[in-house]
């Protein structure tokens, strides 16, 4: 099988980890999965787009590339590949330029694998429909629970079921902080520990105020339920005002305070109004979410006729996000091999 020629857009921590694994684990990936990858294009916000049809040396790219463009979209439009791997980070306002990158590839019948949350949150239904119309894959596994498979499990593993609702813990930083508070720490001390562990940024607002989890609710709605949500349809309340007293009262009531994401559509086959939220809730013992602690994430999914399915696993860090992207690349390569 000929090598899978990829554009790699994004040279942050996820892109760097992925490039390293594709290089250092090349022989194992080929032996185990039949995966052979050649990176022909690489792009970053500052460095523009570099391209070599014979393959780039990732240790020196883009400096040694024979062809370069000032912007990623110009480079994509002028070159060829078998797969777009979009691992940059687009802002929540409009998801650009990630959306443009993905549209460009899909319109040319080039499959897309991405970890870029907001393009999928804001345009997931459109992008998935475009991929279907072109007969190519659109995969975004790591946008929700990093390396823990949830999108594929729910959308493909439970294909044919009718989604009813889901609840989940979708942000590892918020869950870590509330778990530390359940152990007696104050919010401030728990946040400090999250920063020390590399879980929280200097500005942790996206995590602790619920914006990251809201994006994931939108992604799940689009790619699992087939319903596109607007950002304002997801009610969000963060964890910054949670006090030790509330934590203690929850313990006395036989439960825990958790930052719970909820998604439910009313009406027959989920065709009606939506309830979508991310907010602190009292979760009682016996609930599948009650003892999901630390950096773990979880989704409790309800579908007819299966009933309730729970998926739990780690949900933080560039290596886990990179692993989710890698699994999607392997899935695309396997599909390509099956069609050849």
C-alpha positions as CSV (number, residue, x, y, z in Angstrom):
1,X,0.0,0.0,0.0
2,X,1.3,3.4,-0.9
3,X,2.1,5.8,1.9
4,X,-0.7,8.1,3.2
5,X,0.4,11.6,2.3
6,X,-0.8,14.1,4.9
7,X,-1.0,17.8,5.5
8,X,-0.2,18.4,9.2
9,X,-1.7,21.8,10.2
10,X,-0.6,22.8,13.7
11,X,2.8,22.6,15.4
12,X,1.8,23.0,19.0
13,X,2.1,20.2,21.6
14,X,-0.4,17.9,19.9
15,X,1.2,18.3,16.5
16,X,4.7,17.9,17.9
17,X,3.8,14.7,19.8
18,X,2.1,13.3,16.8
19,X,5.0,14.1,14.4
20,X,7.4,12.4,16.9
21,X,5.3,9.3,17.1
22,X,4.8,9.0,13.4
23,X,8.6,9.2,13.0
24,X,9.8,7.2,16.0
25,X,7.1,4.4,15.8
26,X,7.2,4.2,12.0
27,X,8.1,0.5,11.9
28,X,5.7,-0.6,14.6
29,X,2.8,1.3,13.1
30,X,3.5,-0.3,9.7
31,X,3.8,-3.8,11.2
32,X,0.7,-3.5,13.5
33,X,-1.6,-1.5,11.4
34,X,-0.1,-1.3,7.9
35,X,0.2,2.4,8.4
36,X,2.7,4.2,6.3
37,X,2.7,8.0,6.5
38,X,4.5,10.7,4.6
39,X,4.1,14.3,5.8
40,X,4.1,16.3,2.6
41,X,2.8,19.6,4.1
42,X,3.2,21.2,7.5
43,X,1.8,24.5,8.7
44,X,1.8,26.9,11.7
45,X,0.3,30.3,12.3
46,X,3.7,32.0,12.4
47,X,5.7,29.8,9.9
48,X,3.1,29.6,7.1
49,X,2.8,26.5,5.0
50,X,5.7,24.4,3.8
51,X,5.4,21.6,1.2
52,X,7.5,18.9,-0.4
53,X,5.7,16.2,-2.5
54,X,8.5,13.7,-1.7
55,X,8.1,14.1,2.1
56,X,9.3,16.6,4.7
57,X,12.0,16.0,7.2
58,X,10.0,16.9,10.3
59,X,13.2,17.7,12.3
60,X,14.1,20.5,9.9
61,X,10.7,21.5,8.3
62,X,9.6,24.0,7.3
63,X,13.0,25.7,6.8
64,X,14.2,23.1,4.3
65,X,11.0,22.8,2.3
66,X,11.3,23.6,-1.4
67,X,7.9,25.3,-1.6
68,X,6.3,27.7,0.9
69,X,3.2,29.9,1.3
70,X,2.5,32.7,3.8
71,X,-0.8,31.2,4.9
72,X,-2.1,27.7,5.4
73,X,-5.1,28.1,3.2
74,X,-2.9,29.2,0.3
75,X,-0.7,26.2,0.7
76,X,-3.6,23.8,0.9
77,X,-5.2,25.2,-2.2
78,X,-2.0,24.9,-4.2
79,X,-0.9,21.4,-3.1
80,X,-2.1,17.7,-2.9
81,X,-2.5,15.2,-0.1
82,X,-4.5,12.2,1.0
83,X,-5.5,13.5,4.4
84,X,-5.7,16.7,6.3
85,X,-4.7,16.4,10.0
86,X,-5.9,19.7,11.6
87,X,-4.4,20.0,15.1
88,X,-4.3,23.8,15.5
89,X,-6.5,25.8,17.8
90,X,-9.2,28.1,16.4
91,X,-11.0,30.7,18.6
92,X,-14.6,30.2,19.8
93,X,-15.9,33.3,18.0
94,X,-16.0,31.7,14.6
95,X,-13.7,28.6,14.5
96,X,-11.5,30.2,11.9
97,X,-9.2,29.5,10.2
98,X,-9.8,25.8,11.1
99,X,-13.2,25.7,9.4
100,X,-11.8,27.0,6.2
101,X,-9.0,24.4,6.2
102,X,-11.5,21.6,6.7
103,X,-13.9,22.8,4.1
104,X,-11.1,23.1,1.6
105,X,-10.0,19.5,2.1
106,X,-13.5,18.0,2.2
107,X,-14.7,19.9,-0.9
108,X,-11.8,18.2,-2.7
109,X,-12.7,14.7,-1.4
110,X,-9.8,14.7,1.0
111,X,-10.6,13.2,4.5
112,X,-10.1,15.2,7.6
113,X,-8.9,14.3,11.1
114,X,-8.9,17.0,13.7
115,X,-8.4,17.9,17.4
116,X,-9.5,21.5,16.8
117,X,-12.6,21.9,19.0
118,X,-14.4,25.1,18.0
119,X,-14.7,24.5,14.2
120,X,-16.4,21.2,15.1
121,X,-18.5,22.7,17.9
122,X,-19.8,25.5,15.6
123,X,-20.0,23.6,12.3
124,X,-19.9,19.9,13.1
125,X,-23.2,19.0,11.3
126,X,-22.2,20.9,8.2
127,X,-18.7,19.4,8.1
128,X,-20.0,15.9,8.7
129,X,-22.6,16.3,6.0
130,X,-20.0,17.6,3.5
131,X,-17.8,14.6,4.2
132,X,-20.7,12.2,3.6
133,X,-21.6,13.9,0.4
134,X,-18.1,13.6,-0.8
135,X,-17.7,10.0,0.4
136,X,-14.8,10.7,2.7
137,X,-14.1,10.5,6.4
138,X,-14.4,13.3,8.9
139,X,-13.1,12.3,12.3
140,X,-12.7,14.3,15.5
141,X,-12.3,11.8,18.3
142,X,-9.9,13.8,20.4
143,X,-12.1,16.9,20.6
144,X,-14.2,15.5,23.4
145,X,-12.3,13.0,25.7
146,X,-8.8,13.2,24.2
147,X,-7.5,9.7,23.9
148,X,-10.6,8.0,25.3
149,X,-12.9,6.9,22.4
150,X,-16.3,8.3,22.8
151,X,-17.5,9.8,19.4
152,X,-16.7,6.7,17.5
153,X,-18.2,4.5,20.2
154,X,-21.5,6.5,20.2
155,X,-21.9,7.4,16.6
156,X,-20.5,4.2,15.0
157,X,-20.5,1.6,17.7
158,X,-24.1,2.4,18.5
159,X,-25.2,3.1,14.9
160,X,-28.9,2.4,14.4
161,X,-29.9,3.4,17.9
162,X,-31.8,6.6,18.5
163,X,-30.0,9.0,20.8
164,X,-32.1,10.2,23.7
165,X,-29.8,12.1,26.1
166,X,-26.4,12.3,27.7
167,X,-24.8,13.5,30.9
168,X,-21.1,13.8,31.4
169,X,-18.0,15.2,33.0
170,X,-16.2,16.7,30.1
171,X,-13.4,18.9,31.5
172,X,-10.5,17.2,33.3
173,X,-9.3,20.4,35.0
174,X,-12.7,21.2,36.5
175,X,-13.1,17.6,37.6
176,X,-9.7,17.6,39.2
177,X,-10.4,20.8,41.1
178,X,-13.7,19.5,42.5
179,X,-12.1,16.2,43.4
180,X,-9.4,18.0,45.3
181,X,-12.0,20.2,47.1
182,X,-13.9,17.0,48.0
183,X,-10.7,16.0,49.8
184,X,-10.6,19.2,51.8
185,X,-8.7,21.7,49.7
186,X,-10.0,25.2,49.1
187,X,-10.8,26.2,45.5
188,X,-7.7,28.4,45.4
189,X,-5.4,25.6,46.6
190,X,-7.0,23.1,44.2
191,X,-6.4,25.5,41.3
192,X,-2.8,26.0,42.3
193,X,-2.3,22.2,42.4
194,X,-4.0,21.9,38.9
195,X,-1.5,24.5,37.6
196,X,1.4,22.6,39.3
197,X,0.2,19.4,37.6
198,X,0.1,21.1,34.2
199,X,-3.7,20.8,33.9
200,X,-4.6,24.5,34.2
201,X,-3.3,27.4,32.1
202,X,-2.3,30.7,33.6
203,X,-5.7,31.9,32.6
204,X,-8.0,28.9,33.4
205,X,-11.2,30.5,32.4
206,X,-12.0,28.2,29.5
207,X,-11.9,25.2,31.9
208,X,-13.3,26.5,35.2
209,X,-16.0,28.7,33.7
210,X,-17.3,25.9,31.5
211,X,-16.5,27.1,28.0
212,X,-14.4,24.1,27.0
213,X,-17.1,21.7,28.2
214,X,-19.8,23.7,26.4
215,X,-17.8,23.2,23.1
216,X,-17.8,19.5,23.8
217,X,-21.6,19.4,24.4
218,X,-22.0,21.1,21.0
219,X,-19.7,18.6,19.4
220,X,-21.6,15.7,20.8
221,X,-24.8,17.2,19.7
222,X,-23.6,17.6,16.2
223,X,-21.7,14.4,15.6
224,X,-23.8,12.0,17.7
225,X,-27.3,13.5,17.8
226,X,-27.0,15.2,14.4
227,X,-28.3,18.5,15.7
228,X,-26.2,21.7,15.4
229,X,-26.3,23.9,18.5
230,X,-25.4,27.6,18.7
231,X,-23.2,28.6,21.6
232,X,-26.0,30.6,23.3
233,X,-28.1,27.4,23.4
234,X,-25.8,25.9,26.0
235,X,-26.4,27.3,29.5
236,X,-23.1,27.6,31.3
237,X,-22.2,28.1,35.0
238,X,-18.6,27.6,36.2
239,X,-17.1,26.3,39.4
240,X,-15.3,29.4,40.6
241,X,-18.0,30.2,43.2
242,X,-18.2,26.7,44.7
243,X,-17.3,26.9,48.4
244,X,-16.1,24.4,50.9
245,X,-19.4,24.6,52.7
246,X,-21.2,23.5,49.5
247,X,-18.8,20.6,49.2
248,X,-19.4,19.6,52.8
249,X,-23.2,19.8,52.4
250,X,-23.1,17.6,49.3
251,X,-21.1,15.0,51.3
252,X,-23.7,15.2,54.1
253,X,-26.4,14.6,51.5
254,X,-24.7,11.5,50.3
255,X,-23.2,12.9,47.1
256,X,-20.5,15.0,45.4
257,X,-20.5,18.3,43.6
258,X,-19.6,17.7,40.0
259,X,-19.5,20.0,36.9
260,X,-22.1,18.2,34.8
261,X,-22.7,18.6,31.1
262,X,-26.3,17.7,30.1
263,X,-27.8,17.3,26.6
264,X,-31.4,16.2,25.9
265,X,-33.8,16.8,23.0
266,X,-37.6,16.7,23.6
267,X,-40.2,15.2,21.3
268,X,-40.3,12.0,19.2
269,X,-36.9,10.9,18.1
270,X,-35.3,14.0,19.7
271,X,-36.8,16.3,17.1
272,X,-38.0,18.9,19.6
273,X,-36.5,21.5,21.9
274,X,-33.1,21.1,23.4
275,X,-31.9,21.2,27.0
276,X,-28.2,21.8,27.0
277,X,-26.1,22.9,30.0
278,X,-22.8,22.8,31.9
279,X,-23.2,23.5,35.6
280,X,-22.3,22.4,39.1
281,X,-24.7,19.8,40.4
282,X,-25.2,17.5,43.4
283,X,-24.5,14.0,42.1
284,X,-25.6,11.3,44.6
285,X,-23.8,8.1,45.3
286,X,-24.9,5.4,42.9
287,X,-24.9,7.8,40.0
288,X,-22.3,6.7,37.4
289,X,-20.7,10.1,37.6
290,X,-20.4,10.3,41.4
291,X,-16.9,8.7,41.8
292,X,-15.3,9.7,38.5
293,X,-12.4,11.7,40.1
294,X,-9.2,13.5,39.2
295,X,-8.5,14.0,35.5
296,X,-11.0,11.3,34.4
297,X,-13.9,12.2,32.1
298,X,-17.1,10.3,31.6
299,X,-20.2,10.2,29.4
300,X,-23.5,8.5,30.3
301,X,-25.3,8.1,27.1
302,X,-29.0,7.0,26.7
303,X,-30.2,5.5,23.5
304,X,-33.1,3.4,22.3
305,X,-33.3,0.4,22.4
306,X,-30.0,-0.1,24.1
307,X,-30.6,2.0,27.2
308,X,-27.8,3.5,29.2
309,X,-24.1,3.2,28.2
310,X,-21.3,4.7,30.3
311,X,-17.8,5.5,28.9
312,X,-15.1,6.6,31.4
313,X,-11.4,7.3,30.8
314,X,-8.6,9.9,31.0
315,X,-9.3,13.2,29.3
316,X,-6.4,15.5,29.6
317,X,-3.0,16.3,28.1
318,X,-1.4,16.7,24.6
319,X,-0.3,13.1,24.5
320,X,-3.8,11.8,25.0
321,X,-5.2,14.2,22.5
322,X,-2.4,13.1,20.1
323,X,-3.4,9.5,20.7
324,X,-7.0,10.3,19.7
325,X,-5.7,11.9,16.5
326,X,-3.5,8.9,15.8
327,X,-6.3,6.4,16.2
328,X,-8.4,8.5,13.7
329,X,-5.5,8.5,11.2
330,X,-5.3,4.7,11.5
331,X,-9.0,4.5,10.9
332,X,-8.8,6.6,7.8
333,X,-5.8,4.6,6.5
334,X,-7.7,1.3,7.1
335,X,-10.7,2.6,5.2
336,X,-8.5,3.7,2.3
337,X,-6.8,0.3,2.2
338,X,-10.2,-1.3,2.1
339,X,-11.3,0.8,-0.8
340,X,-8.1,0.3,-2.8
